[in-house]
């Protein structure tokens, strides 16, 4: 079994989609993780998820 690479934008998006479906109460944690990424595409994805769920600024 391999681990999830949260610095890969495709894997990050799939992980957040899974969290969104299975553990929505943890979604803010994973969005915050994306905000801290050095990867521009991951930060962009975190912003998209935040806006989708209308969370206040992280």
MOGI-V763515 format. One line per field, one symbol per residue. ss: DSSP state (~ for helix, > for strand, _ for the rest). Layout:
BEGIN
ss->???
END
This chain:
BEGIN
ss->________~~~~~~~~~~~~~~_~~~~~~~~~~~~____~~~~~~~~~~~~~~_____
END
